[in-house]
Amino acid sequence: MIYRITIGLLLTALVTQNHPVIDATGEITQLSRHIVGGHSGSVGRKLPVQLQGLSSDAGIQNGDSFFIDFVITNKGQSPLKVPTDVRPADFEPQDSGARSFEHLSLFVTAGEKDSLILKGGADLYGADDVTGSILILQPSESVRVHAKCSLVATNGRPMLGAQILTAHLSLRHETLSPKGLDAELNSEDRGSASSQSWSVKIDN
């Protein structure tokens, strides 16, 4: 089924400024190890950032998908480390030792109360010992992540009619530990942020 999406959001001057741009729309090299366990901790901390989800209906001819720019601005008083590598395989342990890295998830939800996560978005990875995988955002500086989302929720439900969309980010510190041919993933929450919501109209 082909959808036409009309997004009621004007692109602002932010997208014309000289922000670094990370393209997360290409092929992703996934982990070769299967994740078989681990634990995850969450503290519910809000990161000192402003997040904007910017999209336009101009040139969208991709059926049930659309492009979106996640604009992250450091609103804190200290520099902020932002992962930039789109390849999780770059952080996979090559021997029996554990490997730690930062993981930034960017995604879009549809709905205000019982919201659903849309397929797509971006996952970025970084560590100080991987050259070019960490961007230091000084206070008031921004970075733009170019990504692609689907008009289908992760549970397979298609999005139709009037919808309210919201962009989100989640930053986690993760450690990958080999377990034979598989791996265990332990994750610690660094914080999260959400954008202002915007409305869309999706026609059949």
PAZA-87670 format. One line per 5 residues: number of its first residue (from 1); their letters; for each residue x, y, z of C-alpha. Coordinates in steps of 0.25 Angstrom, whole numbers, plus 2048, in hexadecimal, padded with zeros to 3 digits. Layout:
NUM> A> X,Y,Z ~ ...;
% end
This chain:
1> MIYRI> 800,800,800 ~ 805,80E,7FC ~ 803,819,806 ~ 804,828,804 ~ 808,830,810;
6> TIGLL> 806,83F,812 ~ 80E,844,81E ~ 809,851,825 ~ 817,856,829 ~ 81E,861,822;
11> LTALV> 82D,85F,821 ~ 834,86A,82A ~ 841,871,828 ~ 848,866,830 ~ 849,85D,824;
16> TQNHP> 850,868,81C ~ 85A,86B,827 ~ 868,865,826 ~ 865,859,830 ~ 86E,84C,82E;
21> VIDAT> 865,842,827 ~ 865,833,82A ~ 85F,82B,81F ~ 858,81E,825 ~ 850,81A,819;
26> GEITQ> 85B,810,813 ~ 85E,801,815 ~ 861,7FD,823 ~ 86B,7F3,827 ~ 865,7EB,832;
31> LSRHI> 86B,7E3,83D ~ 870,7D5,83A ~ 86D,7D0,848 ~ 85F,7CD,84C ~ 85B,7D4,859;
36> VGGHS> 856,7CA,863 ~ 855,7D1,870 ~ 859,7DD,879 ~ 852,7E8,881 ~ 84E,7F6,880;
41> GSVGR> 84D,801,88A ~ 845,80E,889 ~ 845,81B,891 ~ 83B,823,889 ~ 845,82F,888;
46> KLPVQ> 842,83A,87E ~ 84E,83E,876 ~ 851,84D,875 ~ 84E,84D,866 ~ 843,852,85C;
51> LQGLS> 83E,848,852 ~ 837,84C,846 ~ 831,843,83B ~ 830,849,82E ~ 82A,844,821;
56> SDAGI> 823,849,815 ~ 819,843,80B ~ 822,848,7FF ~ 827,83D,7F6 ~ 822,832,7FE;
61> QNGDS> 81F,827,7F4 ~ 823,81B,7FD ~ 816,814,7FF ~ 815,811,80E ~ 822,819,813;
66> FFIDF> 827,827,815 ~ 834,82E,818 ~ 836,835,825 ~ 841,83E,82B ~ 843,83C,83A;
71> VITNK> 84A,84A,83F ~ 851,848,84C ~ 855,855,853 ~ 85D,856,860 ~ 856,85E,86A;
76> GQSPL> 85F,85B,875 ~ 86B,862,87B ~ 875,857,878 ~ 879,850,86B ~ 871,844,867;
81> KVPTD> 876,838,860 ~ 86E,833,855 ~ 870,825,84E ~ 871,826,83F ~ 874,818,83A;
86> VRPAD> 869,811,833 ~ 870,803,833 ~ 86E,7FB,840 ~ 878,7F1,83B ~ 883,7FB,83C;
91> FEPQD> 881,7F9,84C ~ 880,7EA,84C ~ 88B,7E3,855 ~ 896,7DD,84C ~ 89A,7D3,857;
96> SGARS> 895,7CE,865 ~ 896,7DC,86B ~ 889,7E5,86D ~ 887,7F2,865 ~ 880,7FE,86A;
101> FEHLS> 87B,80A,862 ~ 870,814,861 ~ 863,812,85A ~ 859,81D,855 ~ 84B,818,850;
106> LFVTA> 843,822,848 ~ 834,81E,845 ~ 826,823,843 ~ 819,820,849 ~ 80B,822,844;
111> GEKDS> 800,825,84E ~ 7FE,82D,85A ~ 7FA,823,865 ~ 7FC,815,860 ~ 807,819,857;
116> LILKG> 80E,80F,84D ~ 81C,80F,849 ~ 81E,810,83A ~ 828,807,832 ~ 835,80E,82F;
121> GADLY> 83C,819,835 ~ 84B,819,838 ~ 855,812,842 ~ 862,818,844 ~ 86E,812,84B;
126> GADDV> 87B,818,850 ~ 887,816,859 ~ 893,81F,85C ~ 89D,814,856 ~ 896,814,849;
131> TGSIL> 89A,81F,841 ~ 88F,828,83B ~ 884,821,843 ~ 882,82C,84D ~ 87E,83B,84B;
136> ILQPS> 880,845,856 ~ 874,84F,856 ~ 877,85B,85D ~ 86C,863,864 ~ 862,869,85A;
141> ESVRV> 868,860,84F ~ 860,857,846 ~ 861,84A,83E ~ 857,845,834 ~ 854,836,831;
146> HAKCS> 84E,833,824 ~ 845,826,825 ~ 83A,81F,81F ~ 82D,81A,826 ~ 821,811,822;
151> LVATN> 812,814,823 ~ 811,807,829 ~ 813,804,838 ~ 81D,7FA,83E ~ 811,7F1,841;
156> GRPML> 80D,7F1,832 ~ 801,7FB,833 ~ 800,805,827 ~ 7FF,813,82A ~ 7F3,81A,823;
161> GAQIL> 7EA,826,825 ~ 7EE,832,82E ~ 7FA,82E,837 ~ 802,836,842 ~ 811,833,841;
166> TAHLS> 81C,835,84B ~ 82B,833,84A ~ 833,82D,855 ~ 841,82A,859 ~ 847,820,863;
171> LRHET> 856,820,867 ~ 85C,813,86D ~ 869,80E,871 ~ 86A,800,86D ~ 874,7F4,86F;
176> LSPKG> 875,7E8,866 ~ 87B,7DC,86C ~ 87E,7CF,863 ~ 877,7C2,868 ~ 87C,7B8,85E;
181> LDAEL> 877,7BB,850 ~ 86C,7C4,856 ~ 86D,7D1,85F ~ 867,7D7,86C ~ 863,7E6,86B;
186> NSEDR> 862,7EE,878 ~ 85C,7FC,877 ~ 85C,808,880 ~ 853,814,87D ~ 85A,822,87B;
191> GSASS> 84D,829,878 ~ 843,82D,86E ~ 83B,838,867 ~ 82F,83A,85F ~ 82B,845,855;
196> QSWSV> 81E,84D,853 ~ 814,845,84C ~ 80F,848,83E ~ 803,844,836 ~ 802,83C,829;
201> KIDN> 7F7,837,820 ~ 7F9,82A,819 ~ 7F0,827,80D ~ 7EE,819,806;
% end
